[in-house]
Amino acid sequence: MFSPKSIKSFFLACKDTPAVAKIHALMIVSGYINTGNCNTQLIASYSRTGDIELAHKVFDRIPKKRVDAWNAMLIAFSSKDSPGEVINLYHELNSEGIRPDSSTFTVALKACTSMMNLELGEEIRKQAFEYGYEHDVFVGSSLLNLYAKCGKMNDALKVFEKMPRRDVVSWTTMITGFAQSGRGDEAIDIYRLMQKEGMEGDRIVILGLIQACANVNDTKLGLSVHGYLIRSHLLPMDVVIQTSLVDMHTKTGNIALAARVFKSIHYKTIVTWSALISGYAQNGFAINAFDLLVEMQSFGFKPDTTSIVGILLASSQIGSLKLCKSLHGYVIRTLALNQILGTTLIDTYSKCGSLPYAHKVFDEIPLKDTVMWNTMIASYGAHGHGNEALSVFHNMLESKSKPDHTTFASLLSALSHAGLVEEGRLCFKLMVHEHNINPTDKHYACMADLLARGGHVEEAYNLIGSMKTEPGLAFWVALLSGCHNYGKFSIGEMVTKKILELNPDDNNSGIYALISNFYAKANKWDEVADVRNKMKRSGTKKVPGNSVVEVNGKLHAFLMEDKSHFQYQEILKILKMLDLEMTSTDVTTTTLHTSCENEAPTSIHWTALK
């Protein structure tokens, strides 16, 4: 009645545990239970129907377990997402003196990947190589996946290059690994190599490639991938791929095409809506983001974390404190105030001018990550509160949170705006000597700004000697600003030449304006004329600053010498009245000062203003 083929067909026909149990009973009665690999198939069948306990009981009763039985049990634990059990059984197998095979190592490495345990994975890799599986395609693929998920793409590349045969899974792992590690250029290079070797990419490969194009901000390549998908007809343009295309086009700045792809999607998900909302916000189209949020809700979708983060970004762009408070209320009522939402709220409240609310949100979140600490430090810095930023930094150290490059860049910037030169010097030394963080161009630019603002222009210039690379544009501009403010013309001329050598983009009108102003202060009018002519030839114009004021829920924007506001005349009358009052106040104050020398100045000023 029984044969290897019939047993296999019997088990494949079983759809649930009772059916497997009947075959199991029949095998026991017939005495066939310990024949061939029956127990192995029995373990696999119980596992397939979801009964790990019965699978384990069968495994425990096998008198002499071969490696296939061990592998069946390892696969059973792996299928139930129990990586800890897989590793325990793997160690037990080794202690029993069983020789592992390709399947053993493959499942064990997969468990290490699930636990993100790179150290244990390295031990298993060494053992696999010792047993001769260094060039095994399945072991290699599992090892690639481990390295990719742990962000060790250089190690993954070494394994990949040594593989004698690469399947689609191996190529996919490399492409998605590089893309998710932010190394989009290398992901694209791997894909091109894959094409040269005649391999066709599957859906996962294409998704990785789309993500890579977004990471490298390559508009041309993104369009090429999109066109390839349209032309090839190899893959269905489902909502996941279409949503990825929307995300890619927004990140490469092609917001119009992203909107077109979005409109072509028949069955949109919340992820699709959120992708375009965030894209509008990231590209400065705040009103479009708000309109899309309203439209999304009209279709019955409730805003999720991603869409709320996008709308908060849009709120910060227009400085709407009222809207920020409204979104904060929605988060409290509907979503959990996690680190991502908390950090975004802190940033938005700060940019809307409300540091008290920003700090209140900061205090409400018990578990703060480095990004949140950095955001709070940067918020105080943006408002010129250097001491408060320094206090947050000290609290960060007391909480055992580890500062990173961004922490010190934000802190140095905050101290620079507050004019806290000595504190800045100490923090720079702390970064290098205590936290072993090598200064980047951004840190040096912050230090140059800090010192130059404080009048220590020569010290800022001498920083160049400690830099391992050539200073960037930001460093030279910060230094030139100090030279202009403090009349350091000899250093300023050298700095100006360096800036012009770097050939700033024509859009950087402020840099050319600074150079022009520096030359004017130094009475070098020929150079002023040269800079102005260059700006004229290239069409560069100094973009005027603007202010936005929220009154009764409406935003009012003002430019310098702007007369277009519908209440311009009324505003002018108020300004004239205030000017008159302040002028009369100055006269009254002066008179009171000369006639009442014994009075406290503060009380005299208060009386006059009153």
C-alpha positions as CSV (number, residue, x, y, z in Angstrom):
1,M,0.0,0.0,0.0
2,F,2.8,2.4,0.9
3,S,5.6,3.6,-1.2
4,P,7.7,6.8,-1.2
5,K,5.6,8.3,-4.0
6,S,2.2,7.3,-2.5
7,I,3.2,8.7,0.9
8,K,4.2,12.0,-0.6
9,S,0.9,12.2,-2.6
10,F,-1.1,11.3,0.6
11,F,0.5,14.1,2.6
12,L,0.2,16.7,-0.2
13,A,-3.6,15.9,-0.3
14,C,-3.9,16.7,3.4
15,K,-5.4,20.1,4.0
16,D,-5.6,20.1,7.9
17,T,-4.1,18.4,10.9
18,P,-6.8,15.7,11.4
19,A,-6.1,14.4,7.8
20,V,-2.4,14.3,8.5
21,A,-3.1,12.5,11.8
22,K,-5.1,9.8,10.0
23,I,-2.1,9.1,7.6
24,H,0.1,9.1,10.7
25,A,-2.0,6.5,12.5
26,L,-2.1,4.3,9.4
27,M,1.7,4.4,9.2
28,I,2.0,3.4,12.8
29,V,-0.4,0.5,12.5
30,S,1.3,-0.8,9.3
31,G,4.7,-0.5,10.8
32,Y,5.9,1.8,8.1
33,I,6.5,4.8,10.4
34,N,10.3,4.4,10.7
35,T,10.9,3.5,7.0
36,G,12.8,5.9,4.7
37,N,12.0,9.5,5.2
38,C,8.4,9.1,6.4
39,N,9.0,10.9,9.7
40,T,10.6,13.8,7.8
41,Q,7.5,14.1,5.6
42,L,5.3,13.8,8.6
43,I,7.1,16.7,10.4
44,A,6.8,18.8,7.3
45,S,3.0,18.0,6.9
46,Y,2.2,18.8,10.5
47,S,4.2,22.0,10.1
48,R,2.3,22.9,6.9
49,T,-1.0,22.6,8.6
50,G,0.2,24.8,11.5
51,D,0.6,22.2,14.3
52,I,4.2,22.7,15.4
53,E,3.7,20.8,18.7
54,L,2.7,17.6,16.9
55,A,5.6,18.1,14.5
56,H,8.0,18.4,17.4
57,K,6.6,15.3,19.1
58,V,7.2,13.3,15.9
59,F,10.7,14.7,15.8
60,D,11.4,13.8,19.5
61,R,10.3,10.1,18.9
62,I,12.6,9.4,16.0
63,P,15.3,7.1,17.4
64,K,18.1,7.9,15.1
65,K,17.6,11.3,13.5
66,R,19.2,12.0,10.1
67,V,20.0,15.5,8.9
68,D,16.8,15.6,6.8
69,A,14.7,15.2,10.0
70,W,16.6,18.0,11.7
71,N,16.2,20.2,8.6
72,A,12.4,19.5,8.5
73,M,12.1,20.6,12.2
74,L,14.3,23.7,11.5
75,I,12.1,24.6,8.6
76,A,9.0,24.1,10.7
77,F,10.2,26.6,13.3
78,S,11.3,29.0,10.6
79,S,7.9,28.9,8.9
80,K,6.3,29.8,12.2
81,D,8.7,32.8,12.5
82,S,10.5,31.4,15.6
83,P,14.1,32.2,14.8
84,G,15.2,31.6,18.5
85,E,13.9,28.0,18.3
86,V,15.8,27.6,15.0
87,I,19.1,28.7,16.5
88,N,18.5,26.5,19.6
89,L,17.9,23.5,17.5
90,Y,20.9,24.3,15.3
91,H,23.1,24.3,18.3
92,E,21.5,21.0,19.5
93,L,22.2,19.5,16.1
94,N,25.9,20.4,16.3
95,S,26.2,19.0,19.9
96,E,24.7,15.7,18.6
97,G,27.5,15.5,16.1
98,I,25.2,15.6,13.0
99,R,26.8,17.0,9.9
100,P,24.8,20.0,8.7
101,D,24.1,20.4,5.0
102,S,23.1,23.3,2.7
103,S,19.5,23.4,3.9
104,T,20.7,23.5,7.6
105,F,22.9,26.5,7.0
106,T,20.4,28.3,4.8
107,V,17.7,28.1,7.5
108,A,20.1,29.0,10.3
109,L,21.3,32.1,8.4
110,K,17.7,33.1,7.7
111,A,17.1,33.0,11.5
112,C,20.1,35.2,12.1
113,T,18.7,37.7,9.6
114,S,15.3,37.8,11.4
115,M,17.0,38.5,14.7
116,M,19.5,40.9,13.0
117,N,22.2,39.0,14.7
118,L,25.3,39.6,12.6
119,E,27.8,38.1,15.1
120,L,26.0,34.7,15.2
121,G,25.6,34.8,11.4
122,E,29.4,35.2,11.0
123,E,29.9,32.1,13.2
124,I,27.5,30.1,11.1
125,R,29.1,31.4,7.9
126,K,32.5,30.2,9.0
127,Q,31.1,26.7,9.8
128,A,29.4,26.6,6.4
129,F,32.6,27.4,4.6
130,E,34.5,24.8,6.7
131,Y,32.0,22.2,5.5
132,G,32.6,23.2,1.9
133,Y,29.5,25.3,1.2
134,E,31.4,28.5,0.4
135,H,30.1,28.5,-3.2
136,D,26.7,27.0,-2.5
137,V,24.0,29.3,-4.2
138,F,21.4,28.8,-1.4
139,V,23.9,29.5,1.4
140,G,25.3,32.4,-0.6
141,S,21.8,33.9,-1.0
142,S,21.0,33.6,2.7
143,L,24.4,35.2,3.5
144,L,23.7,38.0,1.1
145,N,20.3,38.6,2.7
146,L,21.9,38.7,6.2
147,Y,24.5,41.3,5.2
148,A,22.0,43.4,3.2
149,K,19.5,43.5,6.1
150,C,22.2,44.4,8.5
151,G,23.5,47.2,6.2
152,K,26.8,45.5,5.5
153,M,26.7,45.9,1.7
154,N,30.5,45.8,1.2
155,D,30.5,42.3,2.8
156,A,27.5,41.4,0.7
157,L,29.3,42.5,-2.5
158,K,32.3,40.3,-1.7
159,V,30.1,37.2,-1.3
160,F,28.1,38.2,-4.4
161,E,31.3,38.5,-6.6
162,K,32.5,35.0,-5.5
163,M,29.2,33.3,-6.3
164,P,29.7,31.0,-9.4
165,R,26.0,31.1,-10.2
166,R,23.7,33.9,-9.3
167,D,19.9,33.4,-9.4
168,V,17.3,36.2,-9.5
169,V,17.0,36.2,-5.7
170,S,20.8,37.0,-5.4
171,W,20.5,39.9,-7.8
172,T,17.3,41.2,-6.1
173,T,19.0,41.1,-2.7
174,M,21.9,43.2,-3.9
175,I,19.8,45.7,-5.7
176,T,17.3,46.2,-2.9
177,G,20.1,46.1,-0.3
178,F,22.0,48.9,-2.0
179,A,18.8,50.9,-2.5
180,Q,17.7,50.6,1.1
181,S,21.2,51.5,2.3
182,G,21.0,54.8,0.4
183,R,23.5,53.7,-2.1
184,G,21.3,54.1,-5.2
185,D,24.2,54.5,-7.7
186,E,25.5,51.0,-6.8
187,A,22.0,49.5,-7.0
188,I,21.7,50.9,-10.5
189,D,25.2,49.5,-11.4
190,I,24.2,46.1,-10.2
191,Y,21.0,46.2,-12.3
192,R,22.9,47.1,-15.4
193,L,25.3,44.2,-14.8
194,M,22.3,42.0,-14.3
195,Q,20.9,43.1,-17.7
196,K,24.3,42.4,-19.4
197,E,24.2,38.8,-18.1
198,G,20.8,38.3,-19.7
199,M,18.8,38.2,-16.4
200,E,15.3,39.7,-16.4
201,G,14.2,41.6,-13.4
202,D,11.1,40.6,-11.4
203,R,8.7,42.8,-9.5
204,I,11.0,43.1,-6.4
205,V,13.9,44.1,-8.6
206,I,11.9,46.9,-10.2
207,L,10.7,48.2,-6.9
208,G,14.3,48.3,-5.6
209,L,15.4,50.1,-8.8
210,I,12.6,52.7,-8.4
211,Q,13.7,53.3,-4.8
212,A,17.3,53.6,-6.0
213,C,16.4,56.3,-8.6
214,A,14.6,58.2,-5.8
215,N,17.6,57.9,-3.5
216,V,20.1,59.3,-6.1
217,N,17.6,62.0,-7.2
218,D,18.2,61.1,-10.8
219,T,15.2,62.4,-12.8
220,K,16.5,61.1,-16.2
221,L,17.1,57.6,-14.9
222,G,13.7,57.6,-13.1
223,L,12.0,58.5,-16.4
224,S,13.9,55.7,-18.1
225,V,12.8,53.1,-15.6
226,H,9.2,54.4,-15.9
227,G,9.4,54.1,-19.7
228,Y,10.8,50.6,-19.5
229,L,7.9,49.5,-17.4
230,I,5.4,50.9,-19.9
231,R,7.2,49.4,-22.9
232,S,8.1,46.0,-21.6
233,H,4.6,44.8,-20.4
234,L,6.5,42.2,-18.4
235,L,5.1,43.3,-15.1
236,P,1.6,44.4,-14.2
237,M,1.5,48.0,-13.2
238,D,-0.2,47.3,-9.9
239,V,-0.9,49.8,-7.1
240,V,2.4,49.0,-5.3
241,I,4.6,49.8,-8.3
242,Q,2.5,52.8,-9.3
243,T,2.7,54.2,-5.7
244,S,6.5,53.7,-5.8
245,L,6.6,55.6,-9.1
246,V,4.6,58.5,-7.5
247,D,7.1,58.5,-4.6
248,M,10.1,58.4,-7.0
249,H,8.8,61.3,-9.2
250,T,8.1,63.5,-6.1
251,K,11.6,62.8,-4.8
252,T,13.2,63.7,-8.1
253,G,11.2,66.9,-8.3
254,N,8.9,65.8,-11.1
255,I,5.7,66.6,-9.2
256,A,3.5,67.1,-12.3
257,L,4.3,63.5,-13.5
258,A,3.8,62.1,-10.0
259,A,0.3,63.7,-10.0
260,R,-0.4,62.2,-13.5
261,V,0.6,58.7,-12.3
262,F,-1.5,59.2,-9.2
263,K,-4.6,60.1,-11.2
264,S,-4.1,57.0,-13.4
265,I,-4.4,54.6,-10.4
266,H,-7.9,53.2,-10.2
267,Y,-7.7,51.6,-6.8
268,K,-5.7,53.9,-4.5
269,T,-4.6,52.9,-1.0
270,I,-3.8,55.2,1.9
271,V,-0.1,54.7,1.1
272,T,-0.8,56.1,-2.4
273,W,-2.6,59.2,-1.1
274,S,0.1,59.8,1.6
275,A,2.9,59.5,-1.0
276,L,1.6,62.4,-3.1
277,I,0.6,64.5,0.0
278,S,4.2,64.1,1.3
279,G,5.5,64.8,-2.2
280,Y,3.6,68.0,-2.5
281,A,4.8,69.2,0.9
282,Q,8.4,68.2,0.2
283,N,8.4,70.2,-3.0
284,G,6.9,73.3,-1.5
285,F,3.3,72.9,-2.8
286,A,1.6,73.3,0.6
287,I,-1.8,74.3,-0.7
288,N,-1.9,71.3,-3.1
289,A,-1.1,69.0,-0.1
290,F,-4.0,70.5,1.9
291,D,-6.4,70.1,-1.0
292,L,-5.3,66.5,-1.5
293,L,-5.8,65.7,2.2
294,V,-9.4,67.0,2.0
295,E,-10.0,65.0,-1.2
296,M,-8.6,61.9,0.4
297,Q,-11.0,62.1,3.3
298,S,-13.9,62.6,0.9
299,F,-13.1,59.2,-0.5
300,G,-13.3,57.7,3.0
301,F,-9.6,57.4,3.9
302,K,-8.5,58.6,7.3
303,P,-5.1,60.3,7.5
304,D,-2.3,58.1,8.8
305,T,1.1,58.9,10.2
306,T,2.7,59.5,6.8
307,S,0.0,61.8,5.5
308,I,0.0,63.8,8.8
309,V,3.7,64.2,8.7
310,G,3.4,65.5,5.2
311,I,0.6,68.0,6.2
312,L,2.7,69.1,9.2
313,L,5.5,69.9,6.8
314,A,3.2,71.9,4.7
315,S,1.9,73.8,7.8
316,S,5.5,74.7,8.7
317,Q,6.0,76.1,5.3
318,I,3.1,78.6,5.6
319,G,3.7,79.2,9.3
320,S,0.1,78.3,10.3
321,L,0.1,77.8,14.1
322,K,-3.7,77.3,14.1
323,L,-3.5,74.4,11.6
324,C,-0.6,72.8,13.6
325,K,-2.7,72.8,16.8
326,S,-5.6,71.3,14.9
327,L,-3.3,68.5,13.5
328,H,-1.8,68.0,17.0
329,G,-5.4,67.5,18.3
330,Y,-6.1,64.9,15.6
331,V,-2.9,63.0,16.5
332,I,-4.0,62.9,20.1
333,R,-7.5,61.7,19.3
334,T,-6.8,59.3,16.6
335,L,-3.1,58.2,16.4
336,A,-0.4,57.4,18.9
337,L,2.0,60.2,19.5
338,N,5.1,58.3,18.5
339,Q,8.7,59.5,18.0
340,I,8.1,60.3,14.3
341,L,5.0,62.4,14.8
342,G,6.4,64.0,18.0
343,T,9.6,65.0,16.2
344,T,7.6,66.5,13.3
345,L,5.3,68.4,15.7
346,I,8.3,69.8,17.5
347,D,9.8,71.0,14.2
348,T,6.4,72.4,13.0
349,Y,5.6,74.3,16.2
350,S,9.1,75.8,16.1
351,K,8.8,77.0,12.5
352,C,5.3,78.4,13.4
353,G,7.0,80.5,16.1
354,S,5.8,78.6,19.2
355,L,8.7,77.2,21.1
356,P,6.6,76.6,24.3
357,Y,4.3,74.2,22.4
358,A,7.3,72.5,20.8
359,H,8.9,71.9,24.2
360,K,5.6,70.7,25.6
361,V,5.4,68.0,23.0
362,F,9.1,67.2,23.6
363,D,8.4,66.7,27.3
364,E,5.4,64.5,26.7
365,I,7.3,61.8,24.8
366,P,9.2,59.5,27.3
367,L,11.4,57.6,24.9
368,K,13.4,60.2,22.9
369,D,15.6,59.1,20.1
370,T,18.6,61.1,18.8
371,V,16.6,62.7,16.0
372,M,14.1,64.1,18.5
373,W,16.9,65.6,20.7
374,N,18.5,67.1,17.6
375,T,15.2,68.6,16.5
376,M,14.7,70.3,19.9
377,I,18.3,71.6,19.9
378,A,17.9,72.9,16.3
379,S,14.5,74.6,17.2
380,Y,16.0,76.6,20.0
381,G,19.0,77.5,17.8
382,A,16.7,78.8,15.0
383,H,15.1,81.2,17.5
384,G,18.5,82.4,18.8
385,H,18.1,80.6,22.2
386,G,21.7,79.2,22.5
387,N,21.6,78.7,26.3
388,E,18.4,76.7,26.1
389,A,19.8,74.6,23.2
390,L,22.9,73.9,25.4
391,S,20.7,72.9,28.3
392,V,18.8,70.4,26.0
393,F,22.2,69.0,24.9
394,H,23.3,68.5,28.6
395,N,19.9,66.7,29.3
396,M,20.6,64.5,26.3
397,L,23.9,63.4,27.7
398,E,22.4,62.8,31.1
399,S,19.7,60.5,29.5
400,K,22.6,58.4,28.0
401,S,21.5,59.3,24.5
402,K,24.5,59.3,22.1
403,P,24.9,62.5,20.1
404,D,25.8,62.2,16.5
405,H,27.1,64.5,13.7
406,T,23.8,66.3,13.4
407,T,23.6,66.9,17.1
408,F,26.8,68.9,17.1
409,A,26.0,70.7,13.9
410,S,22.7,71.9,15.3
411,L,24.3,72.8,18.6
412,L,27.2,74.8,17.1
413,S,24.7,76.6,14.8
414,A,22.6,77.5,17.9
415,L,25.6,78.8,19.8
416,S,26.6,80.8,16.7
417,H,23.3,82.5,16.4
418,A,23.4,83.3,20.2
419,G,27.0,84.6,20.1
420,L,28.2,82.0,22.6
421,V,31.8,81.7,21.3
422,E,33.5,80.1,24.3
423,E,30.7,77.5,24.7
424,G,31.1,76.8,21.0
425,R,34.8,76.2,21.3
426,L,34.2,73.8,24.2
427,C,31.5,71.8,22.3
428,F,33.7,71.5,19.3
429,K,36.5,70.0,21.5
430,L,34.0,67.7,23.2
431,M,32.8,66.4,19.8
432,V,36.3,65.5,18.7
433,H,38.0,64.3,21.9
434,E,35.1,62.9,24.0
435,H,32.7,61.5,21.4
436,N,35.3,60.7,18.7
437,I,33.3,62.4,15.9
438,N,35.4,63.6,13.0
439,P,34.3,67.1,12.0
440,T,32.7,67.4,8.6
441,D,32.5,70.4,6.3
442,K,29.3,71.4,8.0
443,H,30.8,71.5,11.5
444,Y,33.7,73.6,10.2
445,A,31.3,76.0,8.5
446,C,29.4,76.3,11.8
447,M,32.6,77.0,13.7
448,A,33.7,79.6,11.1
449,D,30.3,81.3,11.4
450,L,30.5,81.2,15.2
451,L,34.0,82.7,15.4
452,A,33.5,85.2,12.5
453,R,30.2,86.5,14.1
454,G,32.1,87.0,17.4
455,G,34.9,89.0,15.7
456,H,37.5,86.2,15.8
457,V,38.0,86.2,12.0
458,E,41.7,85.2,12.1
459,E,40.9,82.2,14.4
460,A,38.1,81.2,11.9
461,Y,40.6,81.4,9.0
462,N,43.1,79.3,10.9
463,L,40.7,76.5,11.1
464,I,41.7,75.6,7.5
465,G,44.9,74.2,8.9
466,S,43.1,71.5,10.9
467,M,40.8,70.4,8.0
468,K,41.6,67.2,6.2
469,T,39.8,68.3,3.0
470,E,39.3,71.6,1.2
471,P,36.7,73.9,2.8
472,G,33.4,74.0,1.1
473,L,31.3,77.0,0.0
474,A,29.4,77.4,3.3
475,F,32.7,77.8,5.2
476,W,34.0,80.5,2.9
477,V,30.7,82.4,2.9
478,A,30.6,82.4,6.7
479,L,34.1,83.7,6.8
480,L,33.4,86.4,4.3
481,S,30.4,87.6,6.3
482,G,32.7,88.1,9.3
483,C,35.3,89.9,7.2
484,H,32.6,92.2,5.9
485,N,31.2,92.9,9.4
486,Y,34.6,93.5,11.0
487,G,36.4,95.1,8.1
488,K,39.0,92.4,7.7
489,F,39.8,93.3,4.1
490,S,43.1,91.4,3.6
491,I,41.6,88.1,4.6
492,G,38.3,89.0,2.9
493,E,39.9,89.4,-0.5
494,M,41.5,85.9,-0.3
495,V,38.2,84.4,0.8
496,T,36.3,86.2,-2.0
497,K,38.7,84.7,-4.6
498,K,38.1,81.2,-3.1
499,I,34.3,81.7,-3.3
500,L,34.5,82.8,-7.0
501,E,36.8,79.9,-7.8
502,L,34.1,77.5,-6.5
503,N,31.7,79.2,-9.0
504,P,28.5,79.4,-6.9
505,D,25.3,78.6,-8.7
506,D,23.5,81.6,-10.2
507,N,20.6,80.9,-7.9
508,N,22.8,81.8,-4.9
509,S,22.0,85.5,-5.3
510,G,22.7,86.2,-1.7
511,I,26.4,85.1,-2.1
512,Y,27.0,87.5,-4.9
513,A,25.2,90.3,-3.0
514,L,27.5,89.6,0.0
515,I,30.6,89.8,-2.3
516,S,29.4,93.0,-3.8
517,N,28.8,94.6,-0.4
518,F,32.2,93.5,0.8
519,Y,33.9,95.1,-2.2
520,A,31.8,98.3,-1.7
521,K,32.9,98.5,2.0
522,A,36.5,98.1,0.9
523,N,36.0,100.9,-1.7
524,K,36.8,98.5,-4.5
525,W,34.3,99.9,-7.0
526,D,35.7,98.2,-10.1
527,E,35.2,94.8,-8.4
528,V,31.6,95.8,-7.4
529,A,30.9,96.6,-11.0
530,D,32.3,93.3,-12.1
531,V,30.1,91.4,-9.7
532,R,27.0,93.4,-10.6
533,N,27.6,92.8,-14.3
534,K,28.1,89.1,-13.8
535,M,24.7,89.0,-11.9
536,K,23.1,91.0,-14.7
537,R,24.5,88.7,-17.5
538,S,23.4,85.5,-15.8
539,G,20.0,87.0,-14.8
540,T,20.7,86.6,-11.1
541,K,18.5,88.7,-8.9
542,K,18.5,89.2,-5.2
543,V,15.2,87.6,-4.1
544,P,13.6,89.9,-1.5
545,G,12.7,88.5,1.9
546,N,9.1,88.1,2.9
547,S,7.1,87.8,6.1
548,V,3.9,85.9,6.7
549,V,1.5,86.9,9.4
550,E,-1.5,84.8,10.5
551,V,-4.5,87.0,11.6
552,N,-7.8,85.3,12.5
553,G,-6.9,82.1,10.7
554,K,-5.9,83.9,7.4
555,L,-2.3,84.3,6.2
556,H,-1.0,87.7,5.0
557,A,2.3,87.8,3.1
558,F,4.4,91.0,2.8
559,L,7.4,91.8,0.6
560,M,9.8,94.7,1.0
561,E,8.1,97.8,-0.6
562,D,5.1,95.7,-1.4
563,K,1.9,97.8,-1.9
564,S,-0.4,95.1,-3.2
565,H,-2.1,94.2,0.1
566,F,-5.8,95.1,0.0
567,Q,-5.5,96.9,3.4
568,Y,-2.3,98.7,2.5
569,Q,-3.6,102.2,3.1
570,E,-5.0,101.2,6.6
571,I,-1.7,99.6,7.5
572,L,0.2,102.7,6.4
573,K,-2.0,104.9,8.7
574,I,-1.3,102.6,11.7
575,L,2.4,102.7,11.0
576,K,2.4,106.5,10.7
577,M,0.5,106.7,14.0
578,L,3.0,104.3,15.7
579,D,5.9,106.3,14.3
580,L,4.4,109.5,15.7
581,E,3.8,107.9,19.1
582,M,7.3,106.5,19.2
583,T,8.8,109.9,18.2
584,S,6.8,111.8,20.9
585,T,7.8,109.0,23.4
586,D,11.5,109.6,22.6
587,V,11.1,113.4,23.2
588,T,9.2,112.8,26.5
589,T,11.8,110.3,27.7
590,T,14.7,112.7,26.9
591,T,13.0,115.5,28.8
592,L,12.2,113.4,31.8
593,H,15.8,112.1,31.9
594,T,17.3,115.6,32.0
595,S,14.8,117.0,34.5
596,C,14.6,114.0,36.9
597,E,18.1,112.6,37.2
598,N,17.3,110.8,40.5
599,E,14.4,108.8,39.0
600,A,15.0,105.2,37.9
601,P,15.3,105.1,34.1
602,T,13.0,102.1,33.8
603,S,10.1,103.8,35.6
604,I,10.6,106.9,33.5
605,H,10.5,104.9,30.3
606,W,7.4,103.1,31.5
607,T,5.6,106.3,32.3
608,A,6.4,107.9,29.0
609,L,5.3,104.8,27.0
610,K,2.2,104.5,29.0
